[in-house]
Amino acid sequence: MHTIFLIIKREYLVRVRKKSFVIMTILGPLLIFGFYAIIGWAAVSSINQKKVAVVDESGHFVDQFKSDNETVFSYPKESLSEAKKKFIKQGYDALVFVPKDVIDKPKTVQIFAEKGVSMALQNNIERAISKEIETIKLQQAGITQKIIEDAKVNVDAQTISLGDEGEKSSNSIAMTIIGYFCAFMIYISVFIYGTQVMRGVMEEKNNRIVEVIISSVKPFQLMLGKIMGVALVGLTQFMLWILLTIGLFTVGGTLVGDKVQRGREAMQTSGTMAQPGQRIDTGKAKDGVVASVIKAVDTLNIPLIVACFLFYFLGGYLLYSALFGAIGAAVDNETETQQFMFPITLPIIGAIAVAQFVIREPDGALGFWTSIFPFTSPVVMMVRVPFGVPAWQLALSMVLLILGFIGTTWVAARIYRVGILMYGKKVSYRELSKWVFYKG
């Protein structure tokens, strides 16, 4: 055990002290933040108000198109031909023509533009016209405006979980986002850190350093120490990434929110909003968004999610990295790894694909079986955990994952002890099977 600890310490310190580790640990969150900050800044900065003229021959749609901070509608008192001649000179981006018989022939509405209109603007116009035509036809059928308004109800259902602990609020959107995010992080970490183990083993093998190390420690101890050392490196980097990312997005979100708020206030001041006498309290809106996010997070069992994430992160990594280490020991160069990589990574790739269906039905048969099968459970179970998983299923999944790690480690160790000192021989699956049962 002391020998394994020394190998873990050596693997951890060697990697953590590298400049590449420090740079990527700091640069990773900065790149992610910078990527989304540029997209967000570009999206906010590129919002230019569109001026749309509406020529309404029917007279039913005056003031029915609601202006906002992206689109301003006006209603010129002129014919279509005159409006078509002037709308570009007057700075309009689009011209909407509503004919007299639009009630009977709704498909006769026309939208003119110099370079075409966006899908959002077209949908906005079509929805407004459809809504007004529907209202007019209902009124013609004898249904009053009051009845129409009373019939328009927006339902916002509150989800409540019933369990042994009583009633508890839940939020399916928060569950879906958190579950899939954790699953995807485990999926990525298996590839990143598992590949590090494989390349580390190949490097030591090709440099003949392993021949010296093997004289002092057993192959199994060397492999296990390397796997555990890289696992600790991954956890360290992961935690630092999470902390830095949260900090950056908190600060960046505040700055972007303030910019959006100032932009809206400026538009309100210039009188370009839909209702000049009405001002939107952006401060309250912002507080409402923050409060809704906090409320959604509060509905989740965060301690359980964090504990399960750490367990399945380590369990999934250890299970797959043992096999990655065996591949590294069996081959002489990275080109030869391709034939062995696909069968090993196929289950984890399939797991992230299955996770998209499990989100829709977390308690279904597909979700159950894939969440207890060791090669897919690290990803699929993390999708299910936020929705609530029976304790016996969670325990069964964890036990099978531990047994799976022990089994893959045993197989990997049998391959490792032979392959680590084997040079210049192209290995096949048949050869690997012989190494597993080799008694020498």
Secondary structure as UniProt FT lines:
FT   HELIX           2..16
FT   HELIX           19..45
FT   STRAND          50..56
FT   TURN            62..64
FT   STRAND          71..74
FT   HELIX           80..86
FT   TURN            87..91
FT   STRAND          94..98
FT   TURN            100..104
FT   HELIX           106..108
FT   STRAND          110..112
FT   HELIX           119..140
FT   TURN            141..142
FT   HELIX           145..151
FT   STRAND          159..163
FT   TURN            164..165
FT   STRAND          166..170
FT   HELIX           172..206
FT   TURN            207..208
FT   HELIX           209..214
FT   TURN            215..216
FT   HELIX           219..269
FT   TURN            270..271
FT   TURN            276..277
FT   HELIX           282..298
FT   HELIX           302..330
FT   HELIX           334..337
FT   HELIX           338..358
FT   TURN            359..360
FT   TURN            362..363
FT   HELIX           365..372
FT   TURN            374..376
FT   HELIX           377..384
FT   HELIX           385..387
FT   HELIX           391..419
FT   TURN            420..421
FT   HELIX           429..436
//
